[in-house]
Amino acid sequence: MSKIKETLPFSFDEIYQGVVEKFAEKGYDAPYDGSNLAQLITSIAYTVSMLNANTAVNINETILSLAQKRQNIIQDARMLGYEYEKVVSYVYDIELKFLETKSYTISRYTSVSANGKKYYYMGDDIDIDATANETIILPFKEGTLHKYDDEPENLRQVVANLQYFDIPYTNVEKDGIHVFVTYYTQEGILATKSKFERSNTLLLDVDDRMAKKFVRIDNDKMATPRIYFVLSGVGFKIPRGAIIEFNVLVSSGKDGEMIEDPSSLEYNNSQISDMEIINHTLKIKGNIAESNESIKMNAPILHNTAGRVVTANDYAVVCRKHSACKEAFIFGGEDEVPVRVGNIFFCLTPEKAVRSFTETSGDNTNWELDYREDIFNNYLLESDLISNSFDNDGNLVNLGVIDEIRSYNLPSLEYNIRNPLYILIDFDITIVRYSLASIKKNVRQNVFNLINNYIATLEKFESEFFKSNVINLIDDYLTEVTGLELNVTFKMMLDSKSLCYEDIPNTCYYPDSHTNPYSNPTIEKPKEYSIQIYLDTSFEGIYDNNKMLILDNLPQIDTNNFINDKDLSVDFSSYSQTTIKDIDKDEIKFNVSLGNDIVGTYTIYNKRTSYIKVKLYCKDENSFENPDFTQIDISSFNTARFLNIQYPSPNFRTIRSSIFKLNRVKIKW
């Protein structure tokens, strides 16, 4: 909680004592308990201190970082041009199979049912000539649908003087308002049920006409949406007499999960018999409206950049605002070695990811992470990043994270996706002695819960793990039990999504010629497949008092049977001390070997902040042939590989694209 800033720096006791002194100056004796003077001074001190407190609270509530009431937080954020994120529905990609060969129309608001809830297709109508057994995948969004045809008294209005309209429902989904306007254009042409889209931004330029767009600003007291066509004089003014019609989806938010297989494909309450549901996949995880803490963090950032993204933190804010993204880490090409001017790198985790564990032993001794190697669960997919869907007017819909960024960003930047590299944490615990009064199975369950809840707070980018914190947490719970033993190990999971397929930075190899064959712009520049791992230096430090490298303090990645029964290792044997201090060298490089083949580099960079980058070179039939390395075939990562990460002590930070994830907890009897 933010500390309230007082308007007067005096407490009740200080005010009381000051009034006593003023009365003493006039010849009054010191007040004794219960005297009329004591009561008078108490009343004066109380009145002044309460006025001070009330004034302080009122002033604080006008400052976003100090405000405590949600209503005031929302209003303070709006003064900075920021509108908080609304409730988000669960969205599932549902695969439909056509049962006959004929022309089909899939209409907006076609629905499926599951566990007592409805899920709607919210896109434009689709006309398709399909053959029997052909399939199509469409997104269906959870909610309760209210349509203007069914509720004209609530959802149909005629424009008079106002350019805003209220919708009488709460918990309306973020993109769950469809607005249709029937009006005459300036040319006298009747536009019938012209669809208007929600604007993604609240800050508008004066030359932004917001053609066929509206701004949604919810009533902070009633929590009902208000739709603005003109805001602060900017927008598309709807003519008098126009008819505004709304269809509204009320969301269940986090409670809208599909826990049964969907059934009952319907349109307008009529069963659809010539199509059937054959599969469903989670696309977007439902969520509640944006929290107070998130509003306080995000609003000033976007305000300070005038609704544009400039710094890495700005980009991260916009990414996290997208319903598909949970965590985001962004860094610019200027932080890469060699420098990649004009490039920006995105590392994103999915909001839809399921974080759950299965107890496999039956007696609460072994918990293992569910969906550990599930690519869909661990990463944002292409459709989450970039949309290829358009409405009937040719407008991009179902915007991905990168699509959202493009509405805020500065031009001429090249985007690169670096998927998160998960560092899996395994715990092996021995509780030597239990309390006589305890039920051992329950104790083990509670120990797992403590670890699970603690590691959940670390599962974000740029986090720190300390073994001692976990030990202290368990010791506090066990109290009188002694002899706790805890061992923790780390391994990085690498799979096909860990691969980077990017332009070769700055230089190229030309094996048979000194001429640059790619100087001709019609020849495509080759790309390089690699896995790029960023490791922090150890807390113990990697240089001695003479500024020379301490090899034993470097993080180790040596792994037995990494691929095809071959061991992965770093060759430190080439290291030798020179007259130049190691800490003054821009970089110190070692080879990484797979068996007898050199497949990558282990490089310590000192020029800016010291960190270590491990690069494993990979290939397929389209990638650049690098003559300096034996490149690992990318098909080797179709199966997840696990790289050991070992520091001199089990305490370290994750940097760049790496992120912790609890993998296993084993508690011995």
SULMO-V141617 format. One line per field, one symbol per residue. ss: DSSP state (H for helix, E for strand, - for the rest). phi: phi as a letter, one per 40 degrees, with the letter a starting at -180 (. if undefined). burial: + if it has 16 or more other C-alpha atoms within 10 Angstrom, else -. A space follows every 50 residues. Layout:
BEGIN
ss: ???
phi: ???
burial: ???
END
This chain:
BEGIN
ss: -----------HHHHHHHHHHHHHH----------HHHHHHHHHHHHHHH HHHHHHHHHH---------HHHHHHHHHH--------E--EEEEEEEE-- -EEEEE----EEEE--EEEE-----EEEEE----EEEEEEEE-EEE---- -HHHHEEE-----EEEEEEE-EEEEEEEEEEEEE-----EEEEEEEEE-- ------------EEEEEE-----EEEEE-EE--EE-------EEEEEEEE --HHH-------EEEEE--EE---EEEEEEEEEE--E----HHHHHHHHH HHHH----E--HHHHHHHHHH---EEEEEEEEHHH-------EEEEEEEE ------EEE------EEEE-----HHHH---HHHH---EE-----EE--- HHHHHH--E----EEEE---EEEEEEEEEEE--------HHHHHHHHHHH HHHHHH-------EEEHHHHHHHHHHHH-----EEEEEEEEEEE-HHH-E EEE-----------------------EEEEEEEEEE------E-----E- HHH--E--EEEEE--EEEEEE----------HHH--EEEEEEEE--EEEE EEEEE-----EEEEEEEEE------------EEHHHH---EEEEEE---- EEE----EEEEEEEEEEE-
phi: .ccccccbcbcdcccdcccdccccccgccccbdgcccccccccccccccc ccccccccccccbdcbcbcddcccccccccgbbcccdbccbbcbcbbccb cacbbbcdgcbbbafgbbbbcbccdbbacbcdgcbabbcbbcibcbbccc bccbbbbbcbccbbacbcbbfcddbcbbbbbbaccccgccccfccbbccc bbcbcccccfdfbbbbbcccccgbcbbbcbbfgbibcccdgcbbbbbbbc ccfcccccbbccafcbafgbccbcbbcbaabcbbccaccdcdccccccdc ccccbfgbbbcdccccccdcccccbcbabbacccccbccbdgbbbbbbbc ccdcbabbcccgbfbabbccfdbcdcccbccdcccbcbbbcccgccbfdc ccccdccbcccgbccbbbccbcccbbbbbbccabcccccdcccccccddc cdcccdcccacfbbbbdcccccccdcccfccbgcbbbbbbaccbaccccb bbdccgbbcbdbaccccbccccccccbbcabbbbbcccccgbbcccgbcb dccccbbdbcfcafgbccabcccccacbcccdccccabbbcbbbgcccba bbbcbbdbccabbbbbcbaacbccccccbcccccccbcbcbbccbbbcbc babcbfccacacbabbbcc
burial: -----+----++--++--++----------+-----++--++--++-++- -++-+++-++++++++++---+++++++-++++++++++++++++++++- ---+--+-++++++---++++++------+----+-+-++++++++++-- ---++++++---+++++--+++++++++++++++----------+++++- -+++----++-+++++++-----++++++++--++++++--+++++++++ +++--+++---+-++++-------+++--+-+++++++---+--++-+++ +++--++++--++++++++++++++++++++++------+--++++++++ +++---+-+----++++++--+----+++++--++++----------+++ +++++--++------++++++++++++++-+--+-----+--++++++-- ++--+--+++++-----------++--+-------+---+++++++++++ +-+----+------------------++++++++++++---++----++- --++++++++-++----++++----------++---+-+++++++--+++ ++++++----+++++++++----+++--++++-+--+--++++++++--+ +++++++++++++++++--
END
